[in-house]
Amino acid sequence: GNKRESFAQLECSLKTNHIYPKTQQLIRQAIISMLARKDPTPALPRKEITAIRELKRDQFIVMLLADKGRLTVVMDRNEYISKAQALLSDTSTYQLASGNPTKKLTLTINEELQRLLTAKEITAQEQWRMRPGDAHLPKFYGLPKIHKEGSPLRSIVVLPGTPTYNIAKYLWHKLQPLISYSQYSISNPLQFMDKIRDVQLAPEEIMILFDVTALFTSIDFDLAMNTL
């Protein structure tokens, strides 16, 4: 009861103070996290904990989080490996490297950053923020899309610690303000619901949702650079 009253008061305050929708969502997420810490989820029964440990020791299965929702998926290990290899075998997205390019890429990035610093196009602090440290190859794994037929895997590439991660992180902070107030950008389903709440469709109209396959790897490099 108290939580519902708190949420109601929060929503009223957010609406009456005319706070930008994206800022509203950040405030909601912060409040939800605070309330969740005060009311932790009870521990699992001992039998379930024992069962989970036994499953983890089984070499013929893998335990993964589902792509959407807080669900745990148990998959046959051979099936998981087969689906992951099928993703990596897509030559239109991935290219087989002849060796480990980490050292060469790190050297190239450091040389370019030094050139930009010498030309006074970036500051010493910016060079330090973008400079790769003790870099390593990215890690790849897949999360099963159990909401789709056949439970295909969503490719996940772990970038922290890779040569280009600090540059990507720096650019994200620089480019983020350009989309913060865009009417065509949303960060979660709640924002989408808020945008369409008052939309009225005519009898001859329908709303269509497009699901893009491999969105980031499908973006043309030259187009992205020209847009920037």
VMD Tcl script that draws the C-alpha trace (Angstrom):
set ca {
  {0.00 0.00 0.00}
  {2.75 2.46 0.95}
  {4.67 1.68 -2.25}
  {1.60 2.34 -4.40}
  {1.04 5.67 -2.67}
  {4.69 6.56 -3.18}
  {4.51 5.76 -6.91}
  {1.29 7.75 -7.25}
  {2.87 10.77 -5.56}
  {5.97 10.42 -7.73}
  {3.94 10.31 -10.96}
  {1.92 13.33 -9.88}
  {5.07 15.28 -9.10}
  {6.72 14.34 -12.40}
  {3.70 15.41 -14.44}
  {3.01 18.67 -12.62}
  {6.62 19.85 -12.77}
  {6.84 19.33 -16.56}
  {10.00 17.25 -16.38}
  {11.34 15.95 -19.70}
  {10.16 12.33 -20.31}
  {13.66 10.86 -20.42}
  {14.54 12.52 -17.12}
  {11.26 11.24 -15.68}
  {12.23 7.69 -16.58}
  {15.66 8.03 -14.98}
  {14.00 9.23 -11.78}
  {11.54 6.31 -11.86}
  {14.36 3.80 -12.31}
  {16.32 5.30 -9.40}
  {13.28 5.16 -7.09}
  {12.45 1.58 -8.11}
  {16.05 0.51 -7.39}
  {15.91 2.13 -3.94}
  {12.63 0.41 -3.07}
  {13.93 -2.94 -4.33}
  {16.92 -2.74 -1.99}
  {14.62 -2.19 0.98}
  {12.51 -5.22 0.11}
  {14.94 -7.92 -1.13}
  {13.73 -11.05 -2.85}
  {13.55 -13.95 -0.37}
  {16.25 -16.64 -0.69}
  {15.54 -19.75 -2.72}
  {14.60 -22.94 -0.88}
  {17.53 -25.25 -0.15}
  {16.24 -27.89 -2.60}
  {16.21 -25.40 -5.47}
  {19.71 -24.17 -4.63}
  {20.95 -27.76 -4.63}
  {19.23 -28.44 -7.97}
  {20.85 -25.37 -9.54}
  {24.29 -26.44 -8.36}
  {23.79 -29.90 -9.82}
  {22.70 -28.43 -13.15}
  {25.79 -26.21 -13.27}
  {27.99 -29.30 -12.86}
  {26.33 -31.01 -15.83}
  {28.76 -30.74 -18.75}
  {26.10 -31.54 -21.33}
  {24.00 -28.41 -20.72}
  {24.48 -24.64 -20.43}
  {22.48 -22.27 -18.25}
  {21.81 -18.83 -19.71}
  {19.67 -15.79 -19.15}
  {16.90 -15.34 -21.71}
  {17.28 -12.43 -24.14}
  {14.16 -10.79 -22.69}
  {12.68 -11.13 -19.24}
  {14.29 -12.34 -16.06}
  {14.25 -16.00 -16.99}
  {16.90 -18.70 -16.88}
  {17.18 -21.05 -19.86}
  {18.71 -24.53 -19.79}
  {20.03 -25.58 -23.20}
  {21.77 -28.62 -24.60}
  {25.44 -27.64 -24.89}
  {25.85 -29.00 -28.43}
  {22.75 -27.11 -29.59}
  {24.10 -23.89 -28.06}
  {27.50 -24.30 -29.69}
  {25.90 -25.11 -33.05}
  {23.72 -21.98 -32.95}
  {26.65 -19.80 -31.88}
  {28.86 -21.16 -34.67}
  {26.07 -20.50 -37.18}
  {26.07 -16.84 -36.16}
  {29.84 -16.51 -36.43}
  {29.80 -18.24 -39.83}
  {27.83 -15.35 -41.35}
  {30.49 -13.87 -43.65}
  {28.35 -10.81 -44.36}
  {28.74 -9.83 -40.70}
  {31.98 -11.41 -39.50}
  {35.37 -11.86 -41.13}
  {37.87 -14.52 -40.13}
  {41.09 -12.94 -38.85}
  {44.46 -14.42 -39.77}
  {45.80 -13.70 -36.28}
  {45.24 -11.73 -33.09}
  {44.94 -8.06 -34.21}
  {44.89 -6.61 -30.67}
  {48.49 -5.37 -30.48}
  {48.48 -3.88 -33.98}
  {45.12 -2.17 -33.43}
  {46.24 -0.80 -30.06}
  {49.40 0.63 -31.63}
  {47.41 2.21 -34.48}
  {44.96 3.84 -32.05}
  {47.74 5.24 -29.85}
  {49.56 6.66 -32.88}
  {46.38 8.33 -34.14}
  {45.60 9.78 -30.71}
  {49.13 11.17 -30.49}
  {48.74 12.73 -33.94}
  {45.46 14.38 -32.89}
  {47.08 15.66 -29.69}
  {50.04 17.10 -31.58}
  {47.64 18.81 -34.01}
  {45.78 20.20 -30.97}
  {42.55 18.58 -32.12}
  {42.14 16.83 -28.77}
  {43.40 17.63 -25.28}
  {45.79 15.55 -23.19}
  {42.88 14.57 -20.96}
  {40.85 13.39 -23.98}
  {43.83 11.39 -25.22}
  {44.12 9.74 -21.81}
  {40.39 8.90 -21.74}
  {40.43 7.30 -25.21}
  {43.76 5.53 -24.94}
  {43.48 1.71 -24.76}
  {45.12 0.09 -21.76}
  {46.11 -3.55 -21.48}
  {43.67 -4.52 -24.22}
  {42.41 -7.97 -25.12}
  {40.07 -9.59 -27.64}
  {36.32 -9.15 -27.09}
  {34.32 -12.09 -25.79}
  {31.32 -13.47 -27.68}
  {28.30 -15.35 -26.41}
  {24.60 -15.69 -27.24}
  {21.36 -15.26 -25.34}
  {18.38 -17.40 -26.42}
  {15.34 -15.54 -27.77}
  {12.74 -17.83 -26.23}
  {9.94 -15.53 -27.44}
  {10.78 -16.52 -31.04}
  {10.30 -19.84 -32.81}
  {13.33 -22.10 -32.50}
  {14.87 -19.92 -29.77}
  {17.63 -18.35 -31.93}
  {20.54 -16.68 -30.17}
  {21.12 -12.95 -29.89}
  {24.81 -12.15 -30.41}
  {26.47 -10.44 -27.46}
  {29.99 -9.04 -27.82}
  {31.64 -7.93 -24.57}
  {33.69 -4.84 -25.41}
  {35.10 -3.52 -22.08}
  {38.87 -3.96 -22.14}
  {39.13 -4.11 -25.95}
  {41.26 -1.60 -27.92}
  {38.32 0.47 -29.20}
  {36.18 0.45 -26.03}
  {37.47 3.71 -24.54}
  {37.01 5.52 -27.85}
  {33.47 4.19 -28.19}
  {32.70 5.23 -24.61}
  {34.08 8.73 -25.21}
  {32.13 9.17 -28.45}
  {28.92 7.94 -26.78}
  {29.16 10.72 -24.18}
  {29.80 13.26 -26.95}
  {26.93 12.09 -29.18}
  {24.36 11.36 -26.48}
  {23.16 15.01 -26.21}
  {22.23 14.93 -29.91}
  {19.50 12.34 -29.28}
  {18.52 13.20 -25.71}
  {15.67 15.43 -26.83}
  {14.84 13.71 -30.10}
  {11.18 12.88 -30.60}
  {12.20 9.85 -32.66}
  {14.31 8.18 -29.97}
  {13.21 6.08 -26.98}
  {15.25 4.12 -24.44}
  {12.67 1.65 -23.11}
  {9.11 0.33 -23.64}
  {7.66 2.67 -21.00}
  {8.71 5.71 -23.05}
  {7.13 4.17 -26.13}
  {3.86 3.57 -24.29}
  {3.92 7.16 -23.06}
  {4.38 8.46 -26.61}
  {1.48 6.49 -28.11}
  {-0.88 6.88 -25.18}
  {-2.90 9.60 -26.91}
  {-2.45 8.38 -30.50}
  {-5.77 7.78 -32.25}
  {-5.78 5.50 -35.31}
  {-8.31 5.93 -38.08}
  {-10.35 2.82 -39.03}
  {-8.25 2.29 -42.15}
  {-4.93 2.67 -40.27}
  {-2.81 0.05 -38.48}
  {0.31 0.28 -36.34}
  {3.29 -1.76 -37.56}
  {6.38 -2.86 -35.62}
  {9.59 -3.60 -37.54}
  {12.16 -5.94 -36.02}
  {15.59 -5.39 -37.55}
  {17.93 -8.38 -37.75}
  {21.55 -7.68 -36.70}
  {20.90 -3.93 -36.49}
  {24.38 -2.65 -35.62}
  {26.31 -4.87 -38.00}
  {23.85 -3.97 -40.79}
  {24.62 -0.24 -40.63}
  {26.79 0.86 -43.57}
  {30.11 2.19 -42.30}
  {30.41 5.02 -44.85}
  {26.82 6.09 -44.19}
  {27.48 6.24 -40.45}
  {30.65 8.29 -40.93}
  {28.96 10.73 -43.31}
  {26.07 11.15 -40.87}
  {28.50 12.01 -38.06}
}
mol new
graphics top color blue
foreach p $ca { graphics top sphere $p radius 0.5 }
foreach p [lrange $ca 0 end-1] q [lrange $ca 1 end] { graphics top cylinder $p $q radius 0.2 }
display resetview
